[in-house]
Amino acid sequence: MKTKTIGIALIIIGIIMMIYLGFNYFTKEKVVEIGSLELNVDKKHHVQWPPLAGAIILVGGIVVFLMSKKEHIKT
């Protein structure tokens, strides 16, 4: 039962990774500091992964899911 859940989770993660090829996050960066005056800028960072990684995780999830069905039949 546990491996079936892991397989389903991997399938969902693989599909999401293939649809969304990355994500953005922001950090604050101090640009100028003069006395008590401070200027900050929000800097955008993009994290990207290849679609092949999502496909590999998807296939791995399918394999784990199918293996859990075979284990269920044996017991």
PDB file of N, CA, C, O and CB in Angstrom:
ATOM      1  N   MET A   1       0.824  -1.193   0.000  1.00  0.00           N
ATOM      2  CA  MET A   1       0.000   0.000   0.000  1.00  0.00           C
ATOM      3  C   MET A   1       0.870   1.260   0.000  1.00  0.00           C
ATOM      4  O   MET A   1       0.530   2.255  -0.640  1.00  0.00           O
ATOM      5  CB  MET A   1      -0.939  -0.004   1.210  1.00  0.00           C
ATOM      6  N   LYS A   2       1.991   1.211   0.720  1.00  0.00           N
ATOM      7  CA  LYS A   2       2.861   2.369   0.796  1.00  0.00           C
ATOM      8  C   LYS A   2       3.529   2.665  -0.543  1.00  0.00           C
ATOM      9  O   LYS A   2       3.656   3.826  -0.931  1.00  0.00           O
ATOM     10  CB  LYS A   2       3.911   2.158   1.864  1.00  0.00           C
ATOM     11  N   THR A   3       3.959   1.616  -1.253  1.00  0.00           N
ATOM     12  CA  THR A   3       4.614   1.823  -2.537  1.00  0.00           C
ATOM     13  C   THR A   3       3.631   2.352  -3.586  1.00  0.00           C
ATOM     14  O   THR A   3       4.024   3.088  -4.491  1.00  0.00           O
ATOM     15  CB  THR A   3       5.248   0.518  -3.020  1.00  0.00           C
ATOM     16  N   LYS A   4       2.369   1.982  -3.466  1.00  0.00           N
ATOM     17  CA  LYS A   4       1.362   2.502  -4.385  1.00  0.00           C
ATOM     18  C   LYS A   4       1.216   4.015  -4.215  1.00  0.00           C
ATOM     19  O   LYS A   4       1.105   4.742  -5.202  1.00  0.00           O
ATOM     20  CB  LYS A   4       0.007   1.800  -4.155  1.00  0.00           C
ATOM     21  N   THR A   5       1.215   4.484  -2.980  1.00  0.00           N
ATOM     22  CA  THR A   5       1.120   5.918  -2.693  1.00  0.00           C
ATOM     23  C   THR A   5       2.354   6.654  -3.210  1.00  0.00           C
ATOM     24  O   THR A   5       2.236   7.742  -3.772  1.00  0.00           O
ATOM     25  CB  THR A   5       0.953   6.156  -1.179  1.00  0.00           C
ATOM     26  N   ILE A   6       3.528   6.069  -3.023  1.00  0.00           N
ATOM     27  CA  ILE A   6       4.764   6.685  -3.512  1.00  0.00           C
ATOM     28  C   ILE A   6       4.735   6.760  -5.036  1.00  0.00           C
ATOM     29  O   ILE A   6       5.144   7.767  -5.613  1.00  0.00           O
ATOM     30  CB  ILE A   6       6.006   5.890  -3.029  1.00  0.00           C
ATOM     31  N   GLY A   7       4.262   5.716  -5.684  1.00  0.00           N
ATOM     32  CA  GLY A   7       4.150   5.714  -7.141  1.00  0.00           C
ATOM     33  C   GLY A   7       3.224   6.805  -7.647  1.00  0.00           C
ATOM     34  O   GLY A   7       3.550   7.502  -8.609  1.00  0.00           O
ATOM     35  N   ILE A   8       2.075   6.957  -7.009  1.00  0.00           N
ATOM     36  CA  ILE A   8       1.123   8.008  -7.407  1.00  0.00           C
ATOM     37  C   ILE A   8       1.732   9.385  -7.191  1.00  0.00           C
ATOM     38  O   ILE A   8       1.564  10.271  -8.029  1.00  0.00           O
ATOM     39  CB  ILE A   8      -0.198   7.881  -6.613  1.00  0.00           C
ATOM     40  N   ALA A   9       2.439   9.580  -6.072  1.00  0.00           N
ATOM     41  CA  ALA A   9       3.072  10.867  -5.796  1.00  0.00           C
ATOM     42  C   ALA A   9       4.134  11.187  -6.851  1.00  0.00           C
ATOM     43  O   ALA A   9       4.226  12.327  -7.305  1.00  0.00           O
ATOM     44  CB  ALA A   9       3.700  10.866  -4.391  1.00  0.00           C
ATOM     45  N   LEU A  10       4.927  10.203  -7.241  1.00  0.00           N
ATOM     46  CA  LEU A  10       5.944  10.425  -8.267  1.00  0.00           C
ATOM     47  C   LEU A  10       5.319  10.756  -9.616  1.00  0.00           C
ATOM     48  O   LEU A  10       5.837  11.591 -10.357  1.00  0.00           O
ATOM     49  CB  LEU A  10       6.837   9.197  -8.397  1.00  0.00           C
ATOM     50  N   ILE A  11       4.211  10.106  -9.932  1.00  0.00           N
ATOM     51  CA  ILE A  11       3.514  10.407 -11.190  1.00  0.00           C
ATOM     52  C   ILE A  11       3.031  11.852 -11.196  1.00  0.00           C
ATOM     53  O   ILE A  11       3.204  12.563 -12.186  1.00  0.00           O
ATOM     54  CB  ILE A  11       2.322   9.445 -11.399  1.00  0.00           C
ATOM     55  N   ILE A  12       2.432  12.284 -10.104  1.00  0.00           N
ATOM     56  CA  ILE A  12       1.920  13.659 -10.015  1.00  0.00           C
ATOM     57  C   ILE A  12       3.063  14.656 -10.088  1.00  0.00           C
ATOM     58  O   ILE A  12       2.966  15.654 -10.802  1.00  0.00           O
ATOM     59  CB  ILE A  12       1.121  13.863  -8.712  1.00  0.00           C
ATOM     60  N   ILE A  13       4.146  14.403  -9.361  1.00  0.00           N
ATOM     61  CA  ILE A  13       5.300  15.310  -9.385  1.00  0.00           C
ATOM     62  C   ILE A  13       5.904  15.377 -10.785  1.00  0.00           C
ATOM     63  O   ILE A  13       6.273  16.457 -11.247  1.00  0.00           O
ATOM     64  CB  ILE A  13       6.366  14.857  -8.369  1.00  0.00           C
ATOM     65  N   GLY A  14       6.010  14.231 -11.465  1.00  0.00           N
ATOM     66  CA  GLY A  14       6.547  14.208 -12.824  1.00  0.00           C
ATOM     67  C   GLY A  14       5.709  15.022 -13.788  1.00  0.00           C
ATOM     68  O   GLY A  14       6.251  15.753 -14.618  1.00  0.00           O
ATOM     69  N   ILE A  15       4.390  14.903 -13.689  1.00  0.00           N
ATOM     70  CA  ILE A  15       3.501  15.674 -14.567  1.00  0.00           C
ATOM     71  C   ILE A  15       3.642  17.162 -14.292  1.00  0.00           C
ATOM     72  O   ILE A  15       3.721  17.963 -15.224  1.00  0.00           O
ATOM     73  CB  ILE A  15       2.035  15.237 -14.381  1.00  0.00           C
ATOM     74  N   ILE A  16       3.674  17.536 -13.019  1.00  0.00           N
ATOM     75  CA  ILE A  16       3.821  18.954 -12.666  1.00  0.00           C
ATOM     76  C   ILE A  16       5.151  19.498 -13.172  1.00  0.00           C
ATOM     77  O   ILE A  16       5.211  20.619 -13.678  1.00  0.00           O
ATOM     78  CB  ILE A  16       3.715  19.147 -11.141  1.00  0.00           C
ATOM     79  N   MET A  17       6.224  18.707 -13.037  1.00  0.00           N
ATOM     80  CA  MET A  17       7.535  19.172 -13.501  1.00  0.00           C
ATOM     81  C   MET A  17       7.576  19.328 -15.019  1.00  0.00           C
ATOM     82  O   MET A  17       8.296  20.184 -15.532  1.00  0.00           O
ATOM     83  CB  MET A  17       8.626  18.204 -13.051  1.00  0.00           C
ATOM     84  N   MET A  18       6.813  18.512 -15.738  1.00  0.00           N
ATOM     85  CA  MET A  18       6.786  18.637 -17.195  1.00  0.00           C
ATOM     86  C   MET A  18       5.955  19.839 -17.645  1.00  0.00           C
ATOM     87  O   MET A  18       6.237  20.435 -18.684  1.00  0.00           O
ATOM     88  CB  MET A  18       6.232  17.358 -17.822  1.00  0.00           C
ATOM     89  N   ILE A  19       4.934  20.196 -16.868  1.00  0.00           N
ATOM     90  CA  ILE A  19       4.092  21.335 -17.224  1.00  0.00           C
ATOM     91  C   ILE A  19       4.775  22.645 -16.826  1.00  0.00           C
ATOM     92  O   ILE A  19       4.907  23.555 -17.644  1.00  0.00           O
ATOM     93  CB  ILE A  19       2.708  21.221 -16.546  1.00  0.00           C
ATOM     94  N   TYR A  20       5.206  22.734 -15.569  1.00  0.00           N
ATOM     95  CA  TYR A  20       5.876  23.938 -15.074  1.00  0.00           C
ATOM     96  C   TYR A  20       7.376  23.677 -15.101  1.00  0.00           C
ATOM     97  O   TYR A  20       7.888  22.885 -14.310  1.00  0.00           O
ATOM     98  CB  TYR A  20       5.389  24.320 -13.625  1.00  0.00           C
ATOM     99  N   LEU A  21       8.071  24.337 -16.003  1.00  0.00           N
ATOM    100  CA  LEU A  21       9.490  24.067 -16.215  1.00  0.00           C
ATOM    101  C   LEU A  21      10.392  24.789 -15.220  1.00  0.00           C
ATOM    102  O   LEU A  21      11.609  24.816 -15.407  1.00  0.00           O
ATOM    103  CB  LEU A  21       9.877  24.458 -17.612  1.00  0.00           C
ATOM    104  N   GLY A  22       9.836  25.360 -14.190  1.00  0.00           N
ATOM    105  CA  GLY A  22      10.638  26.046 -13.186  1.00  0.00           C
ATOM    106  C   GLY A  22       9.767  26.959 -12.347  1.00  0.00           C
ATOM    107  O   GLY A  22       8.543  26.969 -12.477  1.00  0.00           O
ATOM    108  N   PHE A  23      10.415  27.721 -11.488  1.00  0.00           N
ATOM    109  CA  PHE A  23       9.684  28.668 -10.654  1.00  0.00           C
ATOM    110  C   PHE A  23      10.576  29.869 -10.368  1.00  0.00           C
ATOM    111  O   PHE A  23      11.793  29.812 -10.543  1.00  0.00           O
ATOM    112  CB  PHE A  23       9.213  28.001  -9.330  1.00  0.00           C
ATOM    113  N   ASN A  24       9.952  30.957  -9.925  1.00  0.00           N
ATOM    114  CA  ASN A  24      10.661  32.190  -9.603  1.00  0.00           C
ATOM    115  C   ASN A  24      10.580  32.466  -8.113  1.00  0.00           C
ATOM    116  O   ASN A  24       9.607  32.106  -7.449  1.00  0.00           O
ATOM    117  CB  ASN A  24      10.089  33.371 -10.399  1.00  0.00           C
ATOM    118  N   TYR A  25      11.618  33.109  -7.599  1.00  0.00           N
ATOM    119  CA  TYR A  25      11.559  33.626  -6.238  1.00  0.00           C
ATOM    120  C   TYR A  25      12.317  34.947  -6.199  1.00  0.00           C
ATOM    121  O   TYR A  25      13.167  35.214  -7.049  1.00  0.00           O
ATOM    122  CB  TYR A  25      12.153  32.604  -5.213  1.00  0.00           C
ATOM    123  N   PHE A  26      12.001  35.761  -5.212  1.00  0.00           N
ATOM    124  CA  PHE A  26      12.563  37.102  -5.117  1.00  0.00           C
ATOM    125  C   PHE A  26      13.379  37.248  -3.838  1.00  0.00           C
ATOM    126  O   PHE A  26      13.044  36.681  -2.798  1.00  0.00           O
ATOM    127  CB  PHE A  26      11.450  38.158  -5.164  1.00  0.00           C
ATOM    128  N   THR A  27      14.464  38.024  -3.940  1.00  0.00           N
ATOM    129  CA  THR A  27      15.265  38.388  -2.775  1.00  0.00           C
ATOM    130  C   THR A  27      15.433  39.899  -2.769  1.00  0.00           C
ATOM    131  O   THR A  27      15.407  40.540  -3.820  1.00  0.00           O
ATOM    132  CB  THR A  27      16.654  37.666  -2.786  1.00  0.00           C
ATOM    133  N   LYS A  28      15.604  40.458  -1.585  1.00  0.00           N
ATOM    134  CA  LYS A  28      15.857  41.894  -1.471  1.00  0.00           C
ATOM    135  C   LYS A  28      17.369  42.114  -1.438  1.00  0.00           C
ATOM    136  O   LYS A  28      18.099  41.432  -0.719  1.00  0.00           O
ATOM    137  CB  LYS A  28      15.171  42.496  -0.190  1.00  0.00           C
ATOM    138  N   GLU A  29      17.815  43.078  -2.232  1.00  0.00           N
ATOM    139  CA  GLU A  29      19.232  43.391  -2.307  1.00  0.00           C
ATOM    140  C   GLU A  29      19.432  44.870  -2.001  1.00  0.00           C
ATOM    141  O   GLU A  29      18.795  45.733  -2.605  1.00  0.00           O
ATOM    142  CB  GLU A  29      19.810  43.030  -3.700  1.00  0.00           C
ATOM    143  N   LYS A  30      20.321  45.150  -1.060  1.00  0.00           N
ATOM    144  CA  LYS A  30      20.603  46.530  -0.696  1.00  0.00           C
ATOM    145  C   LYS A  30      21.480  47.148  -1.776  1.00  0.00           C
ATOM    146  O   LYS A  30      22.553  46.629  -2.085  1.00  0.00           O
ATOM    147  CB  LYS A  30      21.289  46.618   0.699  1.00  0.00           C
ATOM    148  N   VAL A  31      21.018  48.266  -2.353  1.00  0.00           N
ATOM    149  CA  VAL A  31      21.742  48.923  -3.434  1.00  0.00           C
ATOM    150  C   VAL A  31      22.564  50.081  -2.886  1.00  0.00           C
ATOM    151  O   VAL A  31      23.755  50.195  -3.175  1.00  0.00           O
ATOM    152  CB  VAL A  31      20.769  49.419  -4.518  1.00  0.00           C
ATOM    153  N   VAL A  32      21.930  50.935  -2.098  1.00  0.00           N
ATOM    154  CA  VAL A  32      22.597  52.138  -1.577  1.00  0.00           C
ATOM    155  C   VAL A  32      22.249  52.304  -0.104  1.00  0.00           C
ATOM    156  O   VAL A  32      21.107  52.095   0.306  1.00  0.00           O
ATOM    157  CB  VAL A  32      22.182  53.410  -2.387  1.00  0.00           C
ATOM    158  N   GLU A  33      23.250  52.683   0.684  1.00  0.00           N
ATOM    159  CA  GLU A  33      23.008  53.020   2.085  1.00  0.00           C
ATOM    160  C   GLU A  33      23.783  54.300   2.395  1.00  0.00           C
ATOM    161  O   GLU A  33      25.014  54.311   2.425  1.00  0.00           O
ATOM    162  CB  GLU A  33      23.437  51.843   3.045  1.00  0.00           C
ATOM    163  N   ILE A  34      23.034  55.368   2.621  1.00  0.00           N
ATOM    164  CA  ILE A  34      23.630  56.670   2.960  1.00  0.00           C
ATOM    165  C   ILE A  34      23.019  57.103   4.282  1.00  0.00           C
ATOM    166  O   ILE A  34      21.869  57.539   4.331  1.00  0.00           O
ATOM    167  CB  ILE A  34      23.381  57.755   1.823  1.00  0.00           C
ATOM    168  N   GLY A  35      23.789  56.981   5.345  1.00  0.00           N
ATOM    169  CA  GLY A  35      23.273  57.314   6.668  1.00  0.00           C
ATOM    170  C   GLY A  35      22.104  56.421   7.006  1.00  0.00           C
ATOM    171  O   GLY A  35      22.216  55.195   7.013  1.00  0.00           O
ATOM    172  N   SER A  36      20.960  57.063   7.292  1.00  0.00           N
ATOM    173  CA  SER A  36      19.775  56.279   7.629  1.00  0.00           C
ATOM    174  C   SER A  36      18.915  55.988   6.394  1.00  0.00           C
ATOM    175  O   SER A  36      17.879  55.333   6.503  1.00  0.00           O
ATOM    176  CB  SER A  36      18.946  57.012   8.679  1.00  0.00           C
ATOM    177  N   LEU A  37      19.335  56.464   5.240  1.00  0.00           N
ATOM    178  CA  LEU A  37      18.605  56.222   3.999  1.00  0.00           C
ATOM    179  C   LEU A  37      19.121  54.936   3.344  1.00  0.00           C
ATOM    180  O   LEU A  37      20.325  54.746   3.167  1.00  0.00           O
ATOM    181  CB  LEU A  37      18.750  57.433   3.027  1.00  0.00           C
ATOM    182  N   GLU A  38      18.193  54.077   2.997  1.00  0.00           N
ATOM    183  CA  GLU A  38      18.547  52.788   2.418  1.00  0.00           C
ATOM    184  C   GLU A  38      17.682  52.526   1.186  1.00  0.00           C
ATOM    185  O   GLU A  38      16.467  52.716   1.242  1.00  0.00           O
ATOM    186  CB  GLU A  38      18.378  51.651   3.460  1.00  0.00           C
ATOM    187  N   LEU A  39      18.272  52.101   0.093  1.00  0.00           N
ATOM    188  CA  LEU A  39      17.526  51.747  -1.102  1.00  0.00           C
ATOM    189  C   LEU A  39      17.692  50.252  -1.359  1.00  0.00           C
ATOM    190  O   LEU A  39      18.807  49.745  -1.485  1.00  0.00           O
ATOM    191  CB  LEU A  39      18.001  52.581  -2.325  1.00  0.00           C
ATOM    192  N   ASN A  40      16.557  49.560  -1.433  1.00  0.00           N
ATOM    193  CA  ASN A  40      16.556  48.117  -1.678  1.00  0.00           C
ATOM    194  C   ASN A  40      15.868  47.833  -2.996  1.00  0.00           C
ATOM    195  O   ASN A  40      14.974  48.564  -3.423  1.00  0.00           O
ATOM    196  CB  ASN A  40      15.859  47.352  -0.526  1.00  0.00           C
ATOM    197  N   VAL A  41      16.303  46.754  -3.636  1.00  0.00           N
ATOM    198  CA  VAL A  41      15.712  46.329  -4.897  1.00  0.00           C
ATOM    199  C   VAL A  41      15.321  44.863  -4.758  1.00  0.00           C
ATOM    200  O   VAL A  41      16.072  44.056  -4.210  1.00  0.00           O
ATOM    201  CB  VAL A  41      16.699  46.545  -6.097  1.00  0.00           C
ATOM    202  N   ASP A  42      14.130  44.528  -5.266  1.00  0.00           N
ATOM    203  CA  ASP A  42      13.732  43.121  -5.328  1.00  0.00           C
ATOM    204  C   ASP A  42      14.391  42.502  -6.556  1.00  0.00           C
ATOM    205  O   ASP A  42      14.192  42.971  -7.677  1.00  0.00           O
ATOM    206  CB  ASP A  42      12.167  42.965  -5.382  1.00  0.00           C
ATOM    207  N   LYS A  43      15.173  41.449  -6.341  1.00  0.00           N
ATOM    208  CA  LYS A  43      15.867  40.784  -7.428  1.00  0.00           C
ATOM    209  C   LYS A  43      15.177  39.449  -7.708  1.00  0.00           C
ATOM    210  O   LYS A  43      14.948  38.651  -6.799  1.00  0.00           O
ATOM    211  CB  LYS A  43      17.371  40.577  -7.087  1.00  0.00           C
ATOM    212  N   LYS A  44      14.852  39.222  -8.974  1.00  0.00           N
ATOM    213  CA  LYS A  44      14.133  38.019  -9.385  1.00  0.00           C
ATOM    214  C   LYS A  44      15.128  36.925  -9.759  1.00  0.00           C
ATOM    215  O   LYS A  44      16.072  37.160 -10.513  1.00  0.00           O
ATOM    216  CB  LYS A  44      13.185  38.321 -10.571  1.00  0.00           C
ATOM    217  N   HIS A  45      14.903  35.730  -9.223  1.00  0.00           N
ATOM    218  CA  HIS A  45      15.729  34.560  -9.540  1.00  0.00           C
ATOM    219  C   HIS A  45      14.815  33.493 -10.140  1.00  0.00           C
ATOM    220  O   HIS A  45      13.682  33.306  -9.696  1.00  0.00           O
ATOM    221  CB  HIS A  45      16.479  34.015  -8.260  1.00  0.00           C
ATOM    222  N   HIS A  46      15.321  32.801 -11.150  1.00  0.00           N
ATOM    223  CA  HIS A  46      14.536  31.748 -11.795  1.00  0.00           C
ATOM    224  C   HIS A  46      15.253  30.415 -11.627  1.00  0.00           C
ATOM    225  O   HIS A  46      16.432  30.292 -11.957  1.00  0.00           O
ATOM    226  CB  HIS A  46      14.306  32.062 -13.300  1.00  0.00           C
ATOM    227  N   VAL A  47      14.541  29.426 -11.118  1.00  0.00           N
ATOM    228  CA  VAL A  47      15.067  28.070 -10.986  1.00  0.00           C
ATOM    229  C   VAL A  47      14.401  27.247 -12.088  1.00  0.00           C
ATOM    230  O   VAL A  47      13.175  27.182 -12.171  1.00  0.00           O
ATOM    231  CB  VAL A  47      14.792  27.458  -9.537  1.00  0.00           C
ATOM    232  N   GLN A  48      15.219  26.622 -12.929  1.00  0.00           N
ATOM    233  CA  GLN A  48      14.688  25.883 -14.067  1.00  0.00           C
ATOM    234  C   GLN A  48      15.245  24.467 -14.067  1.00  0.00           C
ATOM    235  O   GLN A  48      16.408  24.249 -13.727  1.00  0.00           O
ATOM    236  CB  GLN A  48      15.024  26.600 -15.392  1.00  0.00           C
ATOM    237  N   TRP A  49      14.412  23.508 -14.450  1.00  0.00           N
ATOM    238  CA  TRP A  49      14.867  22.134 -14.603  1.00  0.00           C
ATOM    239  C   TRP A  49      14.467  21.652 -15.999  1.00  0.00           C
ATOM    240  O   TRP A  49      13.511  22.160 -16.584  1.00  0.00           O
ATOM    241  CB  TRP A  49      14.268  21.208 -13.486  1.00  0.00           C
ATOM    242  N   PRO A  50      15.195  20.679 -16.523  1.00  0.00           N
ATOM    243  CA  PRO A  50      14.863  20.189 -17.870  1.00  0.00           C
ATOM    244  C   PRO A  50      13.597  19.332 -17.846  1.00  0.00           C
ATOM    245  O   PRO A  50      13.337  18.644 -16.859  1.00  0.00           O
ATOM    246  CB  PRO A  50      16.038  19.376 -18.453  1.00  0.00           C
ATOM    247  N   PRO A  51      12.809  19.368 -18.922  1.00  0.00           N
ATOM    248  CA  PRO A  51      11.600  18.548 -18.975  1.00  0.00           C
ATOM    249  C   PRO A  51      11.909  17.055 -18.900  1.00  0.00           C
ATOM    250  O   PRO A  51      11.059  16.266 -18.488  1.00  0.00           O
ATOM    251  CB  PRO A  51      10.829  18.847 -20.243  1.00  0.00           C
ATOM    252  N   LEU A  52      13.117  16.666 -19.295  1.00  0.00           N
ATOM    253  CA  LEU A  52      13.510  15.264 -19.226  1.00  0.00           C
ATOM    254  C   LEU A  52      13.497  14.761 -17.784  1.00  0.00           C
ATOM    255  O   LEU A  52      13.175  13.598 -17.540  1.00  0.00           O
ATOM    256  CB  LEU A  52      14.898  15.071 -19.840  1.00  0.00           C
ATOM    257  N   ALA A  53      13.843  15.622 -16.830  1.00  0.00           N
ATOM    258  CA  ALA A  53      13.809  15.227 -15.419  1.00  0.00           C
ATOM    259  C   ALA A  53      12.383  14.869 -14.996  1.00  0.00           C
ATOM    260  O   ALA A  53      12.172  13.886 -14.286  1.00  0.00           O
ATOM    261  CB  ALA A  53      14.363  16.361 -14.525  1.00  0.00           C
ATOM    262  N   GLY A  54      11.412  15.661 -15.432  1.00  0.00           N
ATOM    263  CA  GLY A  54      10.012  15.361 -15.136  1.00  0.00           C
ATOM    264  C   GLY A  54       9.565  14.062 -15.781  1.00  0.00           C
ATOM    265  O   GLY A  54       8.815  13.291 -15.182  1.00  0.00           O
ATOM    266  N   ALA A  55      10.028  13.818 -17.007  1.00  0.00           N
ATOM    267  CA  ALA A  55       9.659  12.588 -17.705  1.00  0.00           C
ATOM    268  C   ALA A  55      10.251  11.366 -17.002  1.00  0.00           C
ATOM    269  O   ALA A  55       9.588  10.336 -16.892  1.00  0.00           O
ATOM    270  CB  ALA A  55      10.129  12.639 -19.170  1.00  0.00           C
ATOM    271  N   ILE A  56      11.482  11.472 -16.530  1.00  0.00           N
ATOM    272  CA  ILE A  56      12.118  10.359 -15.827  1.00  0.00           C
ATOM    273  C   ILE A  56      11.377  10.057 -14.526  1.00  0.00           C
ATOM    274  O   ILE A  56      11.149   8.893 -14.197  1.00  0.00           O
ATOM    275  CB  ILE A  56      13.600  10.677 -15.539  1.00  0.00           C
ATOM    276  N   ILE A  57      11.002  11.096 -13.791  1.00  0.00           N
ATOM    277  CA  ILE A  57      10.257  10.899 -12.543  1.00  0.00           C
ATOM    278  C   ILE A  57       8.881  10.295 -12.829  1.00  0.00           C
ATOM    279  O   ILE A  57       8.409   9.437 -12.083  1.00  0.00           O
ATOM    280  CB  ILE A  57      10.106  12.239 -11.785  1.00  0.00           C
ATOM    281  N   LEU A  58       8.247  10.740 -13.902  1.00  0.00           N
ATOM    282  CA  LEU A  58       6.943  10.194 -14.295  1.00  0.00           C
ATOM    283  C   LEU A  58       7.050   8.703 -14.613  1.00  0.00           C
ATOM    284  O   LEU A  58       6.245   7.907 -14.130  1.00  0.00           O
ATOM    285  CB  LEU A  58       6.386  10.956 -15.514  1.00  0.00           C
ATOM    286  N   VAL A  59       8.034   8.327 -15.418  1.00  0.00           N
ATOM    287  CA  VAL A  59       8.218   6.913 -15.768  1.00  0.00           C
ATOM    288  C   VAL A  59       8.551   6.097 -14.520  1.00  0.00           C
ATOM    289  O   VAL A  59       8.052   4.984 -14.351  1.00  0.00           O
ATOM    290  CB  VAL A  59       9.338   6.753 -16.829  1.00  0.00           C
ATOM    291  N   GLY A  60       9.397   6.650 -13.644  1.00  0.00           N
ATOM    292  CA  GLY A  60       9.716   5.961 -12.392  1.00  0.00           C
ATOM    293  C   GLY A  60       8.484   5.756 -11.531  1.00  0.00           C
ATOM    294  O   GLY A  60       8.329   4.704 -10.912  1.00  0.00           O
ATOM    295  N   GLY A  61       7.610   6.744 -11.483  1.00  0.00           N
ATOM    296  CA  GLY A  61       6.366   6.613 -10.720  1.00  0.00           C
ATOM    297  C   GLY A  61       5.454   5.545 -11.286  1.00  0.00           C
ATOM    298  O   GLY A  61       4.810   4.808 -10.540  1.00  0.00           O
ATOM    299  N   ILE A  62       5.398   5.461 -12.616  1.00  0.00           N
ATOM    300  CA  ILE A  62       4.576   4.424 -13.253  1.00  0.00           C
ATOM    301  C   ILE A  62       5.130   3.036 -12.925  1.00  0.00           C
ATOM    302  O   ILE A  62       4.376   2.109 -12.629  1.00  0.00           O
ATOM    303  CB  ILE A  62       4.523   4.635 -14.792  1.00  0.00           C
ATOM    304  N   VAL A  63       6.455   2.907 -12.983  1.00  0.00           N
ATOM    305  CA  VAL A  63       7.082   1.616 -12.670  1.00  0.00           C
ATOM    306  C   VAL A  63       6.808   1.224 -11.217  1.00  0.00           C
ATOM    307  O   VAL A  63       6.447   0.079 -10.944  1.00  0.00           O
ATOM    308  CB  VAL A  63       8.609   1.675 -12.928  1.00  0.00           C
ATOM    309  N   VAL A  64       6.974   2.159 -10.291  1.00  0.00           N
ATOM    310  CA  VAL A  64       6.725   1.867  -8.872  1.00  0.00           C
ATOM    311  C   VAL A  64       5.261   1.496  -8.657  1.00  0.00           C
ATOM    312  O   VAL A  64       4.956   0.568  -7.908  1.00  0.00           O
ATOM    313  CB  VAL A  64       7.103   3.082  -7.987  1.00  0.00           C
ATOM    314  N   PHE A  65       4.361   2.215  -9.311  1.00  0.00           N
ATOM    315  CA  PHE A  65       2.932   1.930  -9.176  1.00  0.00           C
ATOM    316  C   PHE A  65       2.599   0.531  -9.693  1.00  0.00           C
ATOM    317  O   PHE A  65       1.869  -0.217  -9.044  1.00  0.00           O
ATOM    318  CB  PHE A  65       2.105   2.981  -9.929  1.00  0.00           C
ATOM    319  N   LEU A  66       3.139   0.181 -10.864  1.00  0.00           N
ATOM    320  CA  LEU A  66       2.865  -1.148 -11.429  1.00  0.00           C
ATOM    321  C   LEU A  66       3.500  -2.254 -10.598  1.00  0.00           C
ATOM    322  O   LEU A  66       2.925  -3.336 -10.474  1.00  0.00           O
ATOM    323  CB  LEU A  66       3.375  -1.229 -12.868  1.00  0.00           C
ATOM    324  N   MET A  67       4.670  -2.004 -10.030  1.00  0.00           N
ATOM    325  CA  MET A  67       5.318  -3.000  -9.165  1.00  0.00           C
ATOM    326  C   MET A  67       4.498  -3.223  -7.903  1.00  0.00           C
ATOM    327  O   MET A  67       4.438  -4.346  -7.403  1.00  0.00           O
ATOM    328  CB  MET A  67       6.748  -2.555  -8.797  1.00  0.00           C
ATOM    329  N   SER A  68       3.870  -2.184  -7.381  1.00  0.00           N
ATOM    330  CA  SER A  68       3.047  -2.336  -6.173  1.00  0.00           C
ATOM    331  C   SER A  68       1.808  -3.179  -6.473  1.00  0.00           C
ATOM    332  O   SER A  68       1.329  -3.901  -5.598  1.00  0.00           O
ATOM    333  CB  SER A  68       2.630  -0.950  -5.618  1.00  0.00           C
ATOM    334  N   LYS A  69       1.279  -3.097  -7.701  1.00  0.00           N
ATOM    335  CA  LYS A  69       0.131  -3.928  -8.077  1.00  0.00           C
ATOM    336  C   LYS A  69       0.543  -5.384  -8.132  1.00  0.00           C
ATOM    337  O   LYS A  69      -0.213  -6.255  -7.701  1.00  0.00           O
ATOM    338  CB  LYS A  69      -0.453  -3.487  -9.434  1.00  0.00           C
ATOM    339  N   LYS A  70       1.748  -5.670  -8.663  1.00  0.00           N
ATOM    340  CA  LYS A  70       2.215  -7.052  -8.725  1.00  0.00           C
ATOM    341  C   LYS A  70       2.450  -7.616  -7.329  1.00  0.00           C
ATOM    342  O   LYS A  70       2.156  -8.784  -7.073  1.00  0.00           O
ATOM    343  CB  LYS A  70       3.499  -7.144  -9.551  1.00  0.00           C
ATOM    344  N   GLU A  71       2.981  -6.787  -6.418  1.00  0.00           N
ATOM    345  CA  GLU A  71       3.191  -7.241  -5.041  1.00  0.00           C
ATOM    346  C   GLU A  71       1.866  -7.533  -4.364  1.00  0.00           C
ATOM    347  O   GLU A  71       1.766  -8.470  -3.572  1.00  0.00           O
ATOM    348  CB  GLU A  71       3.971  -6.195  -4.240  1.00  0.00           C
ATOM    349  N   HIS A  72       0.854  -6.744  -4.665  1.00  0.00           N
ATOM    350  CA  HIS A  72      -0.466  -6.919  -4.069  1.00  0.00           C
ATOM    351  C   HIS A  72      -1.097  -8.230  -4.546  1.00  0.00           C
ATOM    352  O   HIS A  72      -1.785  -8.906  -3.781  1.00  0.00           O
ATOM    353  CB  HIS A  72      -1.379  -5.722  -4.416  1.00  0.00           C
ATOM    354  N   ILE A  73      -0.863  -8.583  -5.799  1.00  0.00           N
ATOM    355  CA  ILE A  73      -1.421  -9.819  -6.348  1.00  0.00           C
ATOM    356  C   ILE A  73      -0.730 -11.039  -5.718  1.00  0.00           C
ATOM    357  O   ILE A  73      -1.393 -12.039  -5.443  1.00  0.00           O
ATOM    358  CB  ILE A  73      -1.266  -9.846  -7.895  1.00  0.00           C
ATOM    359  N   LYS A  74       0.580 -10.973  -5.485  1.00  0.00           N
ATOM    360  CA  LYS A  74       1.325 -12.102  -4.920  1.00  0.00           C
ATOM    361  C   LYS A  74       0.905 -12.416  -3.488  1.00  0.00           C
ATOM    362  O   LYS A  74       0.877 -13.582  -3.094  1.00  0.00           O
ATOM    363  CB  LYS A  74       2.814 -11.814  -4.960  1.00  0.00           C
ATOM    364  N   THR A  75       0.579 -11.390  -2.708  1.00  0.00           N
ATOM    365  CA  THR A  75       0.252 -11.632  -1.287  1.00  0.00           C
ATOM    366  C   THR A  75      -1.204 -11.868  -1.068  1.00  0.00           C
ATOM    367  O   THR A  75      -1.630 -12.084   0.066  1.00  0.00           O
ATOM    368  CB  THR A  75       0.689 -10.477  -0.438  1.00  0.00           C
TER     369      THR A  75
END
